[in-house]
Amino acid sequence: MPATKKENVYFGLMMCSGMVIFMTTYNLFTNGLIGRISMGSVLLQLLLGFIVAFLLESFIVGPVAKKMALSLPYDKSKKALVIVSIALFMVTGMVLCMSLFGVVMAMISNGLMGETFIEKYVSTVCRNFIFALPLQLLIVGPVVRYVFVKFVKTTNMANSAS
C-alpha cells in the first residue's frame, strides 16, 4: 500500500494507533482494571504502548514480517494474499513483543499476582493473539487501508500533480 517512506510512516502511525487503542482497552478489560485505575494511568499506558509499538513496527517487526511474508511461495499478484500473509506475520511479531512489554509493565506496577513470568507471558500471548489477529484482519486493517487510500494516497497524488 504505502509507496514512499513518508506514506509508510503515515500508514504505520494509523495502524499502530488503532491496534494500541483496541489492544490496551482489551487488556484493561481482561485484567479487570477498567474503573480501577486512573484515567492518567490509562493515558500513560496508551502513550507508552503506542511509542513502543510504533518503534517495533517501524524498525524490527515490520521489516522482518514483510520480508518473511514476501519470501513465501504464493502468487504475489493477488493483493489479498499479500495483505493476509503480511498481517499474519505482523500480528505474530507484535503480539510476541507487545505481550512482553505488557507483562514487564504489569510486573513493575503491581507484580505478577502469583504467576511466574513465563506463565504470565504465555497466557498473555495466547489471549492477545486470539484477539489481535481477527481485529487486524477484520476491523483495524481494512479501516486503516480505506482511510489511507482515501486521504493519504489522494493527498499525495494531488500534491505530486501540482
C-alpha positions in Angstrom: 0.0 0.0 0.0 2.5 2.7 1.0 4.8 3.6 -1.8 7.1 6.1 -0.1 8.8 6.3 3.2 6.5 9.2 4.2 3.4 7.1 3.3 4.9 4.2 5.2 5.2 6.4 8.3 1.6 7.6 8.0 0.4 4.1 7.5 2.3 2.8 10.5 1.1 5.6 12.7 -2.5 4.9 11.7 -2.2 1.1 12.1 -0.4 1.4 15.5 -2.9 3.9 16.8 -5.9 1.7 16.0 -4.3 -1.5 17.3 -2.9 0.1 20.5 -6.2 1.6 21.4 -8.1 -1.6 20.9 -5.5 -3.9 22.5 -5.0 -1.6 25.5 -8.7 -1.5 26.1 -9.0 -5.3 25.7 -6.1 -5.9 28.1 -7.5 -3.5 30.7 -10.9 -5.2 30.4 -9.5 -8.8 30.6 -7.4 -7.9 33.6 -10.3 -6.3 35.4 -8.7 -2.8 35.5 -11.3 -0.7 33.9 -12.6 1.6 36.6 -9.9 0.5 38.9 -7.0 2.6 37.6 -6.9 6.4 36.9 -7.5 7.9 33.6 -4.0 9.3 33.7 -2.6 5.8 34.2 -4.6 4.6 31.2 -3.4 7.5 29.0 0.2 6.8 30.1 -0.2 3.2 29.1 -1.7 4.2 25.8 1.2 6.6 25.1 4.0 4.2 26.2 2.3 1.3 24.3 2.0 3.5 21.2 5.6 4.6 21.3 6.9 1.0 21.8 4.5 -0.4 19.2 5.4 2.2 16.5 9.2 1.7 17.1 8.8 -2.1 16.9 6.6 -1.9 13.8 8.9 0.6 12.0 12.3 -0.9 12.8 12.1 -4.5 13.8 8.8 -6.4 13.4 7.6 -4.6 10.3 10.6 -5.1 8.1 11.1 -8.8 9.3 7.4 -9.6 8.8 7.3 -8.1 5.3 10.5 -10.0 4.3 9.1 -13.3 5.6 5.7 -12.8 4.1 7.1 -11.9 0.7 9.5 -14.8 0.7 6.7 -17.4 0.9 5.8 -19.2 -2.4 2.4 -17.8 -3.4 1.1 -15.6 -6.2 2.1 -12.1 -5.1 -0.1 -10.6 -7.8 -3.1 -11.5 -5.6 -3.3 -8.4 -3.3 -5.5 -10.2 -0.7 -2.9 -13.0 -0.2 -0.1 -10.4 0.3 -2.2 -8.5 2.8 -3.2 -11.6 4.8 0.4 -13.0 4.9 1.9 -9.7 6.0 -0.8 -9.3 8.6 -0.2 -12.8 10.0 3.5 -12.2 10.4 3.0 -8.7 11.7 0.4 -9.7 14.3 2.5 -12.7 15.4 5.6 -10.5 15.9 3.8 -7.6 17.5 1.9 -9.9 19.9 5.1 -11.6 21.0 6.9 -8.3 21.6 4.0 -6.2 23.0 2.9 -9.0 25.3 6.4 -9.0 26.7 6.1 -5.2 27.1 2.7 -5.6 28.9 4.0 -8.3 31.3 7.0 -6.2 32.2 4.8 -3.2 32.8 2.4 -5.3 34.9 5.4 -6.6 36.9 6.7 -3.1 37.5 3.3 -1.7 38.6 1.8 -4.5 40.7 3.7 -7.7 40.4 2.6 -10.9 38.7 -0.1 -11.9 41.2 1.3 -15.3 42.0 2.2 -16.4 38.4 5.7 -16.9 37.2 7.0 -14.6 34.5 6.8 -17.4 31.8 3.2 -18.4 32.8 2.1 -14.8 32.6 3.8 -14.2 29.3 2.5 -17.4 27.6 -1.1 -16.7 28.8 -0.8 -13.1 27.7 0.5 -14.1 24.2 -2.3 -16.6 23.7 -5.0 -14.2 24.9 -3.7 -11.3 22.8 -3.2 -13.3 19.6 -6.8 -14.6 19.8 -8.0 -11.0 19.9 -5.4 -9.3 17.7 -5.5 -11.4 14.6 -9.2 -11.0 13.8 -9.0 -7.4 15.0 -6.3 -6.7 12.4 -7.8 -8.7 9.6 -11.5 -7.7 10.0 -11.5 -4.2 11.6 -8.4 -2.2 12.0 -6.6 -3.3 8.8 -9.5 -2.7 6.4 -10.4 0.6 8.1 -6.8 1.9 8.0 -6.3 0.8 4.4 -9.6 2.6 3.4 -8.7 5.8 5.3 -5.1 5.7 4.0 -6.2 5.3 0.3 -9.0 7.8 0.7 -7.0 10.6 2.4 -3.2 10.0 2.4 -2.8 8.5 -1.1 -5.3 11.0 -2.6 -3.4 13.9 -0.9 0.0 12.7 -2.1 -1.2 12.2 -5.6 -2.8 15.7 -5.7 0.4 17.2 -4.3 2.5 15.3 -6.9 0.3 16.6 -9.8 0.8 20.3 -8.7 
